[in-house]
Amino acid sequence: MAKEDRKGYSLRDIIHSLPREKIRQDGLWTRFVLRPLSFPLSWLALKAGLSATAVSFLSAAVSAAGGILFTLPGYGLPGAGVILFNFFSILDCVDGNMARVSGKAGPWGGWADAVTGFIAYTAVFFSSGIYLFRQSAWWPVLLVAGLTSSANLLTRTAYQIYKNIAGEGAHGSVSFERTLAENAGITGFLMPLLLVFHFTGFLPGMWFILWFNAAFYGGGCALTLLKLGKKALRGG
């Protein structure tokens, strides 16, 4: 009987399946917090017979639920939403762990991982805008949240199309942007900060996250399109 049929992967197998290149690509929060937390969850998911793609779709549902709860007043629901956002960050590592250790990494798994990332970022940005609108009644915050989400989606879409052209060489072309995104994105330091700022009631911190995301993803979108546009003009 094949090893994967017995669901016989050990925690050690999962940990050692992580390549050095992936470790170098991880942001600091992912490397020292999210990734270690993801290993036992990966083991449990494999024991339960789940596939990596199923976990990807589960993570999308978690982030969407987090976005809905974050916008609802009272009964601790926004706090539950923030907790789900941080749980998504762990699940975002789990599906990759499972695909690597089982040897089932493939294009459809990559597609599912990319789409769930799109859903998660959109949920975080829009719900953060609605949350702050409820606090301030300042309607432009909704526009800022929408533009931030659009900039992120445009950047990720442009990069995915470029990756189809350049293959694995695409990583090196935007390595600096990837490093920043890994440390500041939804799997970076902003998610635990969101948790701290919400539960301490530190509203200026919530506004800081909103404006930081707007500047980071708006500027990142412009920079990525400029770099890829120059490549297109030179014919690659």
Buried (B, 14 or more C-beta within 10 A) or exposed (E): EEEEEEBEBEEEBBBEBBEEEBEEBBBEBBBEBBBEBBBEBBBEBBEEEBBBBBBBBBBBBBBBBBBBBBBBEEEEEBBBBBBBBBBBBBBBBBBBBBBBBBEBBEEEBBEBBBEBBBBBBBBBBBBBBBBBBEEEEEEEBBEBBBBBBBBBBBBBEBBBEBBEEBEEEBBEBBEEBBBBBBBBBBBBBBBBBBBEBBEEEEBEBBBBBBEBBBEBBBEBBEBBBEBBEEBEEEEE
